[in-house]
């Protein structure tokens, strides 16, 4: 088998103002018609070859990924090249995808677990910052996209100077490069090489604030707590990996042990630093019993405060071992391996990044974790978003005296 990925340094972070969701829809449309093939013909040919072909777009990059038996790499690459370089963006398929996405957004509004991250991002980053809106955009932007928009984005960003081909599998450079040259060698720039858009870093919240998003009859309360975190380029990356593993990045983390194992308020509580080209959010969260919402919030802040105290040598070693011993699992398949190499390209990581990964983890000290906690985990400024049945949870939350409390409808929280 061989995995071939075409990586473009263009994602949702490059969406023009007023057209949030354009990169995502462009990527989704690539295999809905390309070259002389329709969407069904592309799917049939890929199936016949025993291959898989997928397209995707994140905040930081877009990808076309092909997995195929080596013996059928040639014809599969022909299809892949058409999808990446010669999409036709048929109007009928655009309308189908548009309706699918609008339906997904409509359904999300009835699900507290979907509303919570969307509301948290919008309230933390604001409606004008790209990180304040999900990758797929909003109902308004999705309704407004045209095939001309998709073609313009593709023409501007899908250029060879902005692309990297990654090949992993049972091949040699000698055998695969000629086939890549055959399909991609004539690819020429449509204009000047694009310049990657830098998403502005959002300001930190000035003080702690609590927002209750009212969802009458919600089966659970969905809690999200955090602030603006760090970009992937942070020099504290490995220290933050260890810190977050202790706090909420593993099953035996403090948050999960407290809220799930000790108190039974939740099926699982966690935290993470969502690192992107610009500073993404730090988020701690869980779905909790409605009648235990206030108690769960109290325990969240107990742990978010306690992480600012020195960690024991045993807890530090346990976290580092968890990360180091789990590291090989990130390379179990050729698809996994290729996805890891994509990270090197997107974030400009050094060639020795993987070779030195475990060594860098082992070098993290208790003092470094303490300093990182003091710098990046500051509960006094956290935004707290709770999506749930307001009439049940409001009194208990206010009684905690965590800070100013606002209430919103789902529509208000999502900016509609």
ZAMARGU-4260 file (C-alpha; in steps of 0.2 Angstrom, whole numbers, plus 5000, padded with zeros to 4 digits):
<rodrens>
0) 5000/5000/5000 | 5005/5018/4998 | 4998/5034/5005 | 5000/5050/4994 | 4994/5067/5001
5) 4994/5083/4993 | 4995/5097/5006 | 4990/5115/5003 | 4995/5128/5015 | 4978/5136/5014
10) 4964/5133/5026 | 4949/5141/5035 | 4962/5154/5042 | 4963/5161/5024 | 4944/5163/5022
15) 4941/5181/5016 | 4931/5192/5028 | 4912/5189/5025 | 4915/5172/5017 | 4920/5161/5032
20) 4918/5143/5027 | 4925/5145/5009 | 4940/5135/5011 | 4930/5120/5019 | 4917/5120/5005
25) 4930/5122/4991 | 4939/5106/4998 | 4923/5097/5000 | 4919/5100/4982 | 4935/5094/4974
30) 4929/5076/4972 | 4911/5081/4967 | 4917/5082/4949 | 4934/5084/4941 | 4942/5083/4924
35) 4930/5073/4913 | 4922/5063/4928 | 4907/5066/4938 | 4906/5063/4957 | 4899/5046/4954
40) 4912/5041/4941 | 4926/5047/4953 | 4919/5036/4967 | 4916/5021/4956 | 4934/5022/4949
45) 4942/5024/4966 | 4931/5009/4972 | 4936/4999/4957 | 4955/5002/4961 | 4953/4997/4979
50) 4958/5014/4984 | 4952/5028/4996 | 4952/5046/4991 | 4947/5060/5003 | 4948/5079/5004
55) 4948/5090/5020 | 4951/5107/5026 | 4956/5113/5043 | 4960/5130/5050 | 4978/5129/5044
60) 4978/5118/5028 | 4969/5109/5015 | 4973/5091/5009 | 4969/5078/4996 | 4973/5061/5002
65) 4975/5045/4992 | 4977/5027/4999 | 4980/5014/4986 | 4988/4997/4983 | 5005/5000/4974
70) 5000/4990/4959 | 4986/5002/4955 | 4995/5018/4960 | 4996/5024/4942 | 4977/5025/4937
75) 4973/5031/4955 | 4985/5046/4954 | 4977/5051/4938 | 4960/5053/4947 | 4969/5061/4962
80) 4977/5074/4950 | 4961/5078/4942 | 4952/5081/4959 | 4966/5092/4965 | 4970/5102/4950
85) 4955/5101/4939 | 4939/5101/4949 | 4923/5107/4939 | 4913/5113/4954 | 4896/5107/4947
90) 4881/5118/4952 | 4870/5103/4957 | 4883/5096/4969 | 4886/5113/4976 | 4868/5114/4980
95) 4868/5097/4988 | 4882/5101/4999 | 4875/5117/5004 | 4859/5109/5010 | 4869/5096/5019
100) 4879/5109/5029 | 4863/5120/5032 | 4855/5104/5039 | 4870/5100/5050 | 4870/5118/5057
105) 4851/5117/5061 | 4853/5100/5069 | 4867/5106/5080 | 4856/5120/5087 | 4846/5106/5096
110) 4862/5098/5103 | 4870/5106/5119 | 4886/5097/5115 | 4887/5105/5098 | 4881/5122/5104
115) 4894/5123/5118 | 4910/5124/5108 | 4902/5135/5094 | 4896/5147/5108 | 4912/5147/5117
120) 4923/5151/5101 | 4911/5165/5096 | 4911/5173/5114 | 4930/5171/5116 | 4936/5177/5099
125) 4922/5187/5093 | 4912/5186/5077 | 4925/5195/5066 | 4940/5184/5071 | 4941/5169/5060
130) 4943/5158/5076 | 4926/5164/5082 | 4917/5154/5069 | 4918/5136/5065 | 4928/5129/5049
135) 4912/5126/5039 | 4906/5144/5042 | 4888/5151/5046 | 4871/5149/5039 | 4873/5166/5031
140) 4889/5163/5022 | 4885/5145/5017 | 4869/5152/5008 | 4879/5165/4999 | 4893/5154/4991
145) 4894/5153/4972 | 4904/5142/4961 | 4913/5157/4956 | 4919/5159/4974 | 4925/5141/4975
150) 4934/5143/4958 | 4943/5159/4964 | 4949/5151/4980 | 4955/5136/4971 | 4964/5146/4958
155) 4972/5158/4971 | 4978/5144/4984 | 4980/5128/4975 | 4997/5132/4967 | 5013/5122/4966
160) 5022/5135/4977 | 5010/5132/4990 | 5009/5113/4989 | 5019/5098/4996 | 5017/5080/4991
165) 5020/5067/5005 | 5022/5049/5000 | 5022/5035/5013 | 5022/5016/5009 | 5029/5002/5000
170) 5038/5012/4987 | 5055/5020/4983 | 5058/5037/4977 | 5065/5030/4960 | 5048/5021/4957
175) 5036/5034/4963 | 5044/5051/4957 | 5041/5048/4939 | 5023/5044/4942 | 5021/5060/4952
180) 5030/5070/4938 | 5018/5063/4925 | 5003/5069/4935 | 5009/5085/4943 | 5025/5090/4933
185) 5015/5101/4921 | 5006/5110/4936 | 5010/5129/4934 | 5007/5144/4945 | 4991/5154/4940
190) 4999/5170/4947 | 5010/5176/4961 | 5013/5164/4975 | 4999/5167/4989 | 5004/5174/5006
195) 4997/5164/5020 | 4984/5174/5030 | 4989/5177/5048 | 4974/5176/5060 | 4976/5190/5072
200) 4978/5185/5090 | 4963/5188/5100 | 4964/5198/5117 | 4963/5188/5133 | 4947/5191/5143
205) 4949/5205/5155 | 4940/5196/5169 | 4931/5180/5173 | 4913/5180/5165 | 4900/5166/5165
210) 4887/5164/5151 | 4872/5153/5153 | 4865/5148/5136 | 4847/5143/5139 | 4842/5126/5131
215) 4826/5121/5140 | 4824/5103/5143 | 4842/5099/5139 | 4847/5082/5146 | 4864/5088/5152
220) 4873/5104/5155 | 4888/5106/5143 | 4902/5116/5152 | 4916/5125/5143 | 4929/5135/5152
225) 4945/5143/5146 | 4954/5158/5137 | 4965/5161/5122 | 4979/5149/5122 | 4995/5147/5112
230) 5000/5145/5094 | 5008/5128/5088 | 5025/5138/5087 | 5026/5140/5106 | 5043/5136/5114
235) 5033/5129/5129 | 5025/5115/5118 | 5032/5100/5127 | 5029/5107/5144 | 5011/5111/5140
240) 5009/5093/5134 | 5014/5087/5151 | 5005/5100/5160 | 4988/5096/5151 | 4991/5078/5153
245) 4991/5080/5171 | 4976/5092/5171 | 4964/5085/5159 | 4973/5076/5144 | 4971/5058/5150
250) 4958/5046/5158 | 4968/5047/5174 | 4970/5066/5174 | 4964/5077/5188 | 4949/5083/5180
255) 4942/5066/5174 | 4946/5058/5191 | 4937/5072/5200 | 4922/5074/5190 | 4919/5056/5184
260) 4928/5044/5196 | 4926/5054/5213 | 4909/5063/5211 | 4900/5054/5196 | 4895/5071/5189
265) 4901/5067/5171 | 4905/5053/5160 | 4921/5062/5156 | 4930/5078/5159 | 4945/5085/5149
270) 4956/5099/5144 | 4967/5104/5129 | 4977/5117/5121 | 4970/5119/5103 | 4986/5125/5095
275) 4985/5132/5077 | 4996/5144/5067 | 4989/5158/5078 | 4984/5156/5096 | 4969/5144/5097
280) 4959/5142/5113 | 4963/5133/5129 | 4947/5123/5134 | 4942/5113/5149 | 4925/5105/5148
285) 4912/5091/5151 | 4894/5086/5149 | 4887/5085/5167 | 4871/5080/5176 | 4859/5095/5175
290) 4856/5094/5194 | 4875/5094/5198 | 4880/5109/5186 | 4885/5121/5200 | 4894/5107/5209
295) 4903/5102/5194 | 4908/5120/5190 | 4915/5121/5208 | 4926/5106/5205 | 4932/5112/5189
300) 4938/5128/5197 | 4946/5118/5212 | 4956/5109/5199 | 4960/5123/5188 | 4967/5133/5204
305) 4976/5118/5211 | 4986/5115/5195 | 4995/5131/5200 | 5004/5122/5214 | 5019/5111/5212
310) 5016/5093/5205 | 5023/5078/5213 | 5038/5068/5205 | 5026/5053/5204 | 5013/5063/5194
315) 5026/5071/5183 | 5034/5054/5178 | 5017/5046/5175 | 5012/5060/5163 | 5028/5060/5154
320) 5027/5041/5152 | 5009/5042/5146 | 5014/5053/5132 | 5031/5044/5128 | 5023/5027/5128
325) 5008/5033/5117 | 5019/5041/5104 | 5022/5025/5093 | 5003/5023/5091 | 5003/5039/5081
330) 5012/5029/5067 | 5003/5013/5067 | 4997/5015/5049 | 5004/5023/5033 | 4989/5035/5034
335) 4994/5040/5052 | 5013/5042/5047 | 5008/5053/5033 | 4997/5064/5044 | 5011/5066/5056
340) 5022/5072/5042 | 5009/5085/5037 | 5011/5093/5054 | 5030/5095/5050 | 5026/5105/5034
345) 5011/5115/5041 | 5020/5121/5056 | 5037/5122/5050 | 5044/5109/5063 | 5062/5103/5062
350) 5067/5087/5053 | 5073/5080/5069 | 5056/5083/5078 | 5050/5065/5079 | 5068/5058/5083
355) 5069/5070/5098 | 5051/5069/5103 | 5053/5058/5118 | 5069/5066/5123 | 5060/5083/5124
360) 5046/5076/5134 | 5059/5068/5147 | 5067/5085/5149 | 5052/5093/5156 | 5054/5097/5174
365) 5042/5100/5188 | 5048/5118/5189 | 5044/5121/5171 | 5026/5114/5173 | 5024/5125/5188
370) 5029/5141/5178 | 5018/5136/5163 | 5003/5133/5174 | 5006/5151/5182 | 5007/5158/5164
375) 4994/5149/5155 | 4981/5143/5167 | 4973/5159/5175 | 4956/5155/5182 | 4953/5173/5186
380) 4951/5178/5168 | 4942/5162/5161 | 4927/5163/5150 | 4914/5150/5156 | 4900/5145/5145
385) 4886/5133/5151 | 4873/5127/5139 | 4858/5119/5148 | 4841/5122/5156 | 4843/5139/5163
390) 4828/5138/5175 | 4836/5123/5183 | 4855/5128/5183 | 4854/5147/5185 | 4852/5149/5204
395) 4866/5136/5208 | 4878/5145/5196 | 4875/5162/5203 | 4877/5156/5221 | 4895/5151/5217
400) 4899/5169/5215 | 4912/5165/5201 | 4909/5182/5192 | 4897/5191/5182 | 4883/5180/5175
405) 4874/5183/5158 | 4860/5173/5150 | 4858/5171/5131 | 4847/5161/5120 | 4855/5149/5108
410) 4852/5161/5094 | 4860/5175/5103 | 4875/5165/5108 | 4878/5160/5090 | 4876/5177/5084
415) 4860/5175/5074
</rodrens>
